[in-house]
């Protein structure tokens, strides 16, 4: 059992009153740490301070908060100074924590009128509020998963904001393995990102050029939470995935005295998360890594699998490592800033998940209006399930490469002028053709898959004029064994199959499926 939400903030912000009203709306208990302390000690807060001192009060406070979090199902409001105890901050790491903030002027006005005895305030309330803000504000930002603001409109406005916050849809998919981690999908996740980066000596933010504003917003929130950070902007796309760029990141980390207790924060598309993850896996033999993919493709592919790497002139991702992030955040708010071609590229990876595992993804993709949160969540769950059972890609994880053998070859031959999701779409249709030729799928599956891809605005053809170059490029694929092509396909039951060294006739048929 755990509380529904924990409210934190400065004295006078109205946590207790808001907590009662929110709890009433949710039909759950309202708990207040100060009241719990009084009940436990059998004396008032003022008497506890006078008789036993501040240290004794803080110890009681920590104990009652721990008991409430472990054994209560309700809304818990904390005293303004509760977060001064690091143990209490640690208790809140997995809780929904709402920081209620207000201006100092408003707090002074409320505290001046209040009849509540607050021994810590003294006679100069304005000076004390400024002092408490300087002492505690970073802790509030550190533990908060959400922030709401109180103003002159009154408590009921704050209650409405808290209720809206608690009802925001956020899905969490867990990726199992030696280093398990969660993938969070939802909107307005900046505070969750900031909270996940604690504790750290420094944060090394590595971001793509198109998300500078979003990255700066996170940097500002990091500063408010008391974390020191520095940032590097990468070149766009595959241009970031070179040894020279990696060397620049290592040099920057050295210049900033970035230690093993630091965290690498990747913000951007798949290329950014690939190279940032590789940097994290190699610096000081591995530091913690938090991933914030900002493209639809990154959210359902590179950003959450723990595979990192850079390119060589022989192909994509040939030098890299397996390095699991500690957290992945897919903030759907950033999707509104993406051009349509980026959205379509991401849909290529999403529909792949429908073809190999979840037919509901195909059904949703045929609707007039796409539910991106649902599509992302479903695609993430497909990948999380596979990655969790085969992190190092020794067996089952190969199914996630459905369509990728051809896709990666097209990207290389076309000098990466094709977007990854576009190439994957054609690769999926090619793989479907191979599966039909091998007897794993009925022939009408080809037309069904082609119709879905066309509906999503994805390509379904590729000229056979460069077939020889493409097949040569496919020989560098990671699934190649003994110099022979090997393709992963699925049957009607979504069971993974390998087609090794396909005959010329089978390849001819697959090429005919994608012929313009």
N, C-alpha and C positions, 0 to 999 in steps of 0.2 A: 504494500500500500504506500502511496505517496501523495503529497498535497497536489492539488490541481495547479496552483500558481503561488509564487512567493512575491510579495510586494516590498520593494525597498525604496529608500529615499531619505531626504533630509527631514529633520524635525519640522513639523508644521505643514508638511505637504499634504496631509490628509490620508495617510495610508490606512489607518484603522477604520475610518468612516468609509472609505472606498472599498476596503476589504469586506466590510459588513454588507454593503449594498450589492457588490458583485456576488458574494456568497449567497445572498437571498435570491438573486436572479437565477443562480445555478442550482439552488436548492441543496447546498452543501454547507457544512459548518464554517463559521468564521473564527479564525484564531489570531491572537495578537500576542507577540512574544512578551511584552511588558506585563500584560494581564496574567500570562502563564507563570511568569517569574513571581508575581505577587502571590498567586495561589500556592506556588511551591514553597515560598519562603515564609508565608504567613505574616508579612509586613509590607508596608508601602515601598515604592521605589526610593523615595527620599530617605526613609529610615534605613534601607539597605546601604545606600551610599554613606550615610552618616555613621552607621554602626560598624559596617564591615569594609567599606571602601570600594573603589572602582574595580579593582582586580577581582574581588569576590563576586561583584555584580556581573562582570563579563563572563565569569565561569558559569554562573547560574544561567545566564542568557544562552550560552552555547549549548548547555545541556538540554534546556527546554526546547530549543530550536531543533536539535537533533531528534529528540523524542517526537516532536510534532511532524517532522519530515518523514520519519520512519513509520509512524503509526496513525497518522491522521489523513483524512480525505477531505480537503477543504481548501480555503484561501487563507494563507498565512501572511500576516503583516509583521514586519520586523522593525525593531527600534532603530533609530537613525544611526547608532554607532555599532550595530551588531557586526558589521562587516570588518571592523577593526581586528577581529580575531581571524587569523588565516584559516583556522580549522573550520570556522563557520563558512567562509568563502568556499572552501573545498566541498562542504556539504551541498552547496548549490550548483555544483558543476553540471549535474544531469537534470536540474529542475527548470521549469518554465519560470523565469524571473522577470518581472516587470518593474523597471525603474521609473518611478513617478518623479518628474523633475519640475521645478518652478524657479522663477527668478528670485534673487535674494530680497528684492523689495517686497514681493508678495509674501515670502516667508516671514519677514520681519513684521509686516502688517498683521498676519495671522497670529504669530506668536505673542505679539504685544496684547492682542485681544483675548488670547486663550487663558482659561482658568486652570489648565492642567499644570501640575507642579513638575517642572523640568530642572532639576538641580544643576545641570551642566550649563544652562544658559547664562546665569549670572545677571548682572544689572544692565550691562551694555549688550543688548540683544543683537544689534547690527554688527558689532565687532565680532561677537561669538559666531554668528552665522557665517561671516566671511572666513573665520578661522576653521570652522567645521567643514565648510566647503573645500577649502584647500587640503584638509586632512583626509576627507572621505570620498570626494567626487570620483577619483580614479577607481576606487573600489566599486562604486555603483556601476560605472561603465564596464568594469572588468567582468562582473557576474551577470549583467543584464542580457537577456535574450531579446527583449523589446524595451522601447522607451516611449512613454506617453508624457504629455505636458499638461500641467495644471495652470490655469489662468483665471482671470476675473469672472469667467462665465460660470464658475462654481464646480462643486463636487460631481454633479450629475453628468457634466460634460466629460470629466475624467473617467467616470464609471462607463460611459458609452465607449470611450477609447479603449479601455481595458477589455471590455466585452468583445469589441471588434478584434482586438489583438488575439484574444484567446480562441476566437473562432476562425482565425486565419488557417487555411488549409496548408499543412506541411506533411509530406510523407517522408518516412525514414526507412531506408532499406539497408540492412546490415550485410556486409561482405565478410564471410567467415575466413578462417585461415590462421596462420601462425601469428599474424598481426591484424586482428579484425578491426574493421572501421565502418563508420556509418556514412551513407550518402543521403543528404537532405535535399529534398526538392520542394520549393515553395517560393513565395514572394517576400521581399523586404527582409533579406537574410543578413544584412551587414552586421548587425549586433551579434548574431550567432557566429559569424566568421571571427569577429574580434574576440569573443569569449573563448573560441576554440584555440586561439593562439597563445593563451596564457597556460602555464607560466613559460617565459622565455627571456633570455638575456637580450636578444635582438631579433627583429623580424627582417628578413631579406625578401623584399617584394620584387618579383620578376613578372612584368606584364607586357602584353602586346600593345602596339601603338594605338589601336582603336578603342581602348578602354581606359585611357588616361584619366578621364573624369571620374569613372567608377573607382579606379585604383586610388585616386587622390582622396576620395570620400572615405575609403577604408583606412587610408593612412592617417587622416584626421581623427577618426574614431580610435585608432590605435593610440595616438598621442593622448587623447582624453582618458584612456584607460591606463595610462602610465607606461606604455611599451615604447621603447626606442626602435625606430625602423629606418631603413634606407631602401631606395628603389632603383631598378634598372629597367629601361624600356628596350625590348627586343625588336629586331627587324620583323617585318610582316611575314607570316606564313612560313613556308619551308626554308626561306632564307635564314631563319633563326636557328635551324637545326644543323649547325656546322661546328667543326672543332674550334674554329677561330672564335665563334660566339661563346662557346663553352669556356675557352681560355680566358675571355674577358670577364666572365662571371666568376671564375676562380680568383682572378686578380682582384676584382672588386671585393670579394669576400675577405681576402687577405688584407686589403687596405683598411677595411672596416673592423678588423679584428673579430670577425664573425666566428664564434666558438661552437663547440659541440652542443651547447645548451641553447643555441639559436634555432629558429624555425624558418624554413623557406616557404614563402607564400606565392603560389602561381596564380595569376589572374589573366585569363585569355583563352584563345582557342587551343586546339589540339597540339599545334606545333609548340606553343608556349609551355603547355603543361608537360609535353614530352621532354623538352630540353631542361626546364626547371627541375623536373623530377630526377633527371639524370644528374644534374648538378648536385641536388640534395643527396643522392645516393653515393656520390663520390667524394664530396667534401668531408674531410676528417673521417673517412670511411662510413659516412652516413649520418645525416641529421634529420630531424623531424620535418615533415612535408605536409602542407595543407593546400588542397587543390580547389580552385574556384573557376571552373570552366565557364566561359561567357558566350560560347556559340552553341547552337543546338547540337552540332556534331560533337563538340567536346563534351557536352553533358552526357551523351549516351555512348561515347566511345573512348577517346584517349584520356579523358579526365578522370575516369573511375576504375581503370583496370589494373593500375600499378605497373604497367609496362612503360618504360621510359627509353629515350634514345635520340640519336642524331642520324643523319643520312650520310652516305658516302656516294662517290660517283657511280658505284655499282648498284645502288638501290636505297630504298627507304628503310630507316630504322635498323640498319645492319649492325650498328654499334650501340649498345644500350645495357639496361639492367632491369631487373624486377625490383621495384621499390614501392611498397604500399604507402599511400598517404595515411595520415592519422584521421583526417576528415575530408569529405568532399561536399561542396555546397553548390547546388544548381539553382541560382536565383533567377526565376522566370521573368523578373522585371526587365532584365537586360535584353530579352528577346525582342522587345518592341523597337530596339535601336538597330536591329540587324537588317541588311538588305535581303530581298526575297531570294536571291541566289544562295545566300548562306542558309536560309531556312530550308530550302530544297535539298541542299547538301546534307544537312542533318537528318532530313527525312529518309535519305538513302540508307543510313545506318539503322534508323528506327524500323523501317519496313523489313530490313534484313532480320531483325529480331522476331518480327511477325512470321516470316517465312520459315525460321528454324525452330520456333518454340511456342509463340503466343498468337494464335489466330485472331484473338480479340483486337490486336493491334491492326490487323488487316481490315477488320470490320470498322473500327474507328476511323481509319484512313479513308474510307469510302464515304464518310459523312460530309455534308455540305460545309460545316464549320468544324475545324479540327480542334480538339481539346488537347492543347500542347502539354499541360500539366499531367494529364492522364497518360498521354503517349510517352512522355519522358519517364514517368514513374514505372510504367510497364516495361519499357526498354531497359531501364536501370535494374529492375528486378530480374529480368532475363540474364543480364550480364553478371549481376551480383551472385546469382545462383551458380552460374558456371565458374566464375573466377574463384568463388569461395571454395569450390571443390577441386580446383586444379590451377592454383595461382601461377605455377611455373610452366604452364602450357605443355605438360607431358602427355596428356591424353584428351580429356573431354573438352578443354578450352579451345581446341582446334576448331570446334564448330563455330566459334565467333568469327573465324576467318572465312566463313561462307561468302563466296563472291570476291574475296580479296586477292586471290592468286592472280586472276586476270586484272583486277582493279589496280593493284600496285604496278603491274607491268604497263598498263595503259598510261598511268601517271608518269612513269619513268620515260617511256617512249615519246610521250607528248610534252616532255620537259615541264611537267607539273602545271600545264595550262588547263588541265581538267581538275575540277574540285573533287576531293576525295569521295564525297557522297554520290556524285554523278558517276564516277568510275565504279563505285560499289554497286550502284543500281544495274549497270550493264553487266558487271561481274556476277551478280545474283541471277540474272536471266541466263547467262552463259552456264552457270552451275546447274540451274534448273534443266537446261538442255542436256547436260551430261548425265544428270540423274535419270532423265527420261530415257536416254540412250542406253543406260545401264539397267533399266527396268525397275528402278526404285520409285519412280513417280509416274502417274498416268500422263498421257500426252497432253490432255487438256489443261494441265497445270501451267504449261507454258503460256497459253493465252490468258489464263487467270492472273498470273504474275505480271504479264505485260500490261494488262488493263489497269492493275493497281498502280504500277509505276507511272503509267501515262497519266492517270488521275492525279497523281502527286506532282506532275510537271517534271518528272525525272526522265533522263534519256534511256532508250531501250535498244539503241543501235550503235555499232562501231564498224568502221570500214575495215574490210579484210585486206586492204592493200598493204598494211604493215604487219600482217600476220607473222611473218618470219621473225621480224624484230621483236614483236610482243612475246612469241613463244620462247625466244632466246632469253628475254628478260624474265620470263616466268621461271626459268631454271635457277634463278637466284632466290626464289621463294623459300621461306624457312621450312616448308613442308616437303621440299624435294628430298628424296632419298636415293642414294647411289646414282645421282645424276639423272634421275627420271622424274617426270612431272607427277605430282600427287595432288589431287583435288579433294576437298571436303564437301560432301553433299548430305542431304537428309532424305529419309523415305517418308511415306505417308503417315507414319507414327511419330515423326520428328526424331527418329533415331539417327545418330551420326554414322555416316559411312565414308570410307575413303575409296577413291578411284585412282589406282596407281598405274602409271604408264599407259594412259588411255590409247586405244588404237587410233589410227588415222581416221577411220570411219567415224568414230565417236567424236573426235575433235571437229571433223568436217560438219557433223550434225550440229554441234554446239555453236560453231561459227555461223552456220546458216540461220540459227535462231536470232542472232543479233545483227544479221546483215541488213543494211539500209534498204 
